[in-house]
Amino acid sequence: MTSRAVDDYLRHLAVERGLARNTLASYRRDLAIYADWLASAGFDGPEQVAERDLSAFLRYLGAEREPRLATPSIARVLSAVRGLHRFLADEGRTPTDASRELRPPKIPTRLPKAIPIEDVVAIIEAAGVGDDVIALRDRALLELLYATGARVSEAIGLNVDDLVDEEVVRLFGKGGKQRIVPVGSYARTALDAYLVRGRPELSRRGSATPALFLGARGRRLSRQAAWEVIRDAAERAGVAASVSPHTLRHSFATHLLAGGADVRVVQELLGHSSVATTQIYTLVTADTLREMYTAAHPRAR
């Protein structure tokens, strides 16, 4: 069951805020949970809900629903519900925002997992062994991921024209937001080798496509294939930690901050809408400093 109010809100998110299709699908799933609860509780729609009712909905999510939702999932659903009620109040369809005082459960801070620089280098070198077209592509992909902090979806979504010049790349992030990110010398060298000796051969195997990274059959590289590239390279490099494309993004941010980069610069490079998201990485570097201090200082313990 989906109420008219929910449909109107989703349309607002699509048209007025231009949210990406995947983001809208996530909102729809979360609001479907709310709509089902509204129906089971006897409400015709969210317009009838009061603040005390939302407290009951919160209890339902954490204790009564089967299966029960974990804390991060509850927080995500409540975020969508609060957005819906704010929309209804702004549109004049309810006299007040019933969710104004609703507070989601506190989510424990989960520090992003980065790997040491030497492990990053080992993974990249393991991916680029040899001079065949796949090795050239894999090395260029991993060098670019680490050099720019790009999400894997951003990297595989690149077209050749998004290499603005030899020193910067144009990335398209969540919601289609565009940012320009510098490309270091190692990544430029790997990209040049791939563009000259690798991509032309892969392109001949398929139909014409502007995609930068191509699969073995000449089509745009898939997200799954990109995951396999880094997973296989990490295995060949003997890196014990669990590694994904996002690991390179986390490592990019952590290594920049550890090297003295300003947090707001890193925020722009990562494409974070809020500096608070980026500041999580400063906790990682602070933890590292504490560990080094405790291990090295004679009177630290």
N, C-alpha and C positions, 0 to 999 in steps of 0.2 A: 504494500500500500504506500503510495506517495501522495501527500496532500498537495493542493494547488499552491500553497505558500512555499513548499519546498521546491516545486517546479519553477516558480517565479524567482526564487532566490538563486537557483542554479543558472537560470537564464541571465540573471543580473551578473553573476560571476563570469559567465562566458562573454557577454556583450560589453559590459561596462568595465570589467577588470581584466578581460583578455586572458584568463587563466588557460593554461595548457590542457589538452584533452585528458592526459593522465591525471592531472590534478583534479579536474572536474569529476573524473570517474571515482577518485578517492573520496571526494566530498559526497558524491551520490551514495556510495556504499555506507558511509558513516551516517548520513541523514536517513537512510533506509532503516537503520537500527532504531533511530529516534521515532520515525514514522510508525514502525511496527509497535513500539511501546505506547505511543499515543493511542493507537487503535485499541490495543489490549486494555488500556486504562480508561477507555470510554470517551476520549477526546475526539472531536471532529477535526481538529487541526491545532497547530501550535499557538494560534491566536487566543485560545481559551486557557493557556497554561499560565500559572502563577509561579512566583519564586519558590514556594514550598513544594510545588509539583516537580520542579527541576531537581530539588534535593532528593526527592523520591527516585527520580530517574538516575541520579548519580549512585544511589544505593543499589538500584537494580543492576547497573553495569558491573559494579564491583562484587556484589554478593548474591544476587538472585538470578541473573541471566545464565543460561547454559549454552555454550561454555562461557565462563566468566572471562572478562577482559583483563589483560595485564595493565599495569599503571600507565605505560606510555600509550596504549591503545585507548584507554579511558580519556586521557588528556586530549588525544587527537579528536575523538568523537565530540567531546565537550567544546572543543574549539570550533568545530563546524556548527554545533547547536547554538553557541553564543553568537556566531556570525549571522545565523538565520534570525535570531530574535532581535539583534541589532538592526538588521535590514527591515524587519517588520515595524520596529519603532520609528526608524527613519522615514519609512513610507507612510506613516500615519495609520497603519492597520492595527496597531495596538497602542494604548495610551502611554505605556512605559515599556522599557526593556526589562523583561522578566529575568533575564540572565545576568543583569548588571552586577549583582553581588555573588554570582556563582563562581567559585574558585576551583580550578581543576586540582587533582592530587599532585603533590610535588614529585617530580621525576628525579631520581638520583642522577647526578652528573656522570655521564659515561665518557671517559676520555677517549679521543680517537687514537687508533693504533697506528703508530709510525714505526718504521724499521730503520736501522742505522744506515748511514750513507754507503758504507762498504757493501751492505746487502743489496741496496738499490743498484749499485754499480755491477755487482755480480749477476743480478737478474737480467739487466740490460745486455751485458756481454754474453750471457748464456742464450739470450734470444737471437742475437745477431751473429751466431757462428756460421761461417761460410759466406758465399757470395751469390747464392741463388736468390731468386726474386722474393721468395717467402721470407728468407732470413733478412733481406734488406727492408722489407715491409715491417716485419716484427720489431726490428731494432728502431726504425723510425717511429713506430707507434709508441713504444715504451719510452723512448727518449722524449717524445713530445708530451706524453702524460706527465712525466716527472718534471720536465722543463716548465710547463705551464700550469700544473695543478688542475688540468681539465678533468671534468667528469667523463666517464667512458662514453656516455651518450653524446657528449659534446664533441669528442674526438672522432667517433665514427660518423657523426653527422657533418663533418667538415667536407667542403668542396675544395678543389684545387685553388679556386679564386679567393678562398678565405685566407690563403697565405698572402697577406697584403703586400709584404715585401720580404726580403730574406731575414728580417729581424723581428717581425711581429706577426701574430696570427689573430684572426677575428673569430671569437667563440660566441656561440648562441646558447645561453643558459636557460634556466627555468622561466617559463612564461615568454620565451622568445627574446629575453633581454640580451643585448649585445655588449660585449666588452672586448677590448684590444689588450693582448698580453704579449710581452716580449718573449722571444725564443732564443735560448742560449746557444753558444757556439757548437756544443756537442750535438744538440738536437738539429741545428741547421745543417751540420755535416751529414748526419744520418738521413735527413729529409732530402738533401740534394742527391745523395747516392740512390735513394729509393726512386726519386722522380726521374732521374736520368737512366738508371739501369733496371729498375724493378717495375714501376707502374706501367710503362709502355707495354711490357710483355704481358702483364696481367690484363691490361685493357684490351689487348688483341683477342683475349679468350672470351670476351663477352660483348654485349652491345654497349654503345657509347653511353658513358655516365660521367657526370662532373665530380663524382665522389673522389676524395683524396685517397682513402684506404680501401683497397679492393681485395676481395676474396680470391681463391684459386680459380674460380670460374669467371672472374672479371666483373662481378657485381659488388655493390657496396658491402664492406665488411659488416657482419652482424655483431650485435652486442655479445652473444654467446661465444662467437669465435674470438672476440677480443679478450674475454675472460679466459678462454683456453690458452691463448698466447702467453699471458702472464703467469697462469698457473703452471703451465709446462716449463716455462723459463725458470720459475722459482724452484721447481722440482729438480731441474738439471743443475741449478746453481747450488743446490743443497741447503737452501734457506728453510729452516725448520718452522718459522712462523707462518701462520695462515695469511696468504697474500692474495689480494684481489686488485683490480684496477683502482679502487678507491684507496687502497693502501698507499699507492704512489701519490695520490692527492693529499692524503694526510701527511705523508713524509715531506712533500713539497712545502706545506705550510709550516710544519714543525721545524724543518731545517732552516727555512727563511727566518723565522722568529729567533731561533737559536743563534743565527748569524748576525742578529741585530736589526732586522727589518722592522719598520714601524707597523703596528698591528692594523692601522687603517689602510696602509698600502697593500698588505696581505689580504685584507677584506676585499679590496677592489680586484685584485688578481684572482681571487677565488669566486668572485661574483656573489658574495653574501649580501643580502639586503640589510642585515643588521650587524654591527660590529660585535654585538654580544655573542653571536655564533662563532666568530673568529677568535674571540678571547678565550674560548675553551682550549685552544691550542697553547695559550700562554701557561695554562695549568700544567700541560705536559712538560714544557721546558722548565718550569719551576720545580716540578717533581724531580726532573733529571738533575738540576742543580743541587737540590737537597741530598739526593743519593750520592753525588760526587763529593759533596762537602762532608757528609757523614763518613764516607769511606776514606777520605784523604786527610781530614783535619785531626791532629793528635788529641784534641780535647773536645771532639764533637760528641763523644758517647760517654 
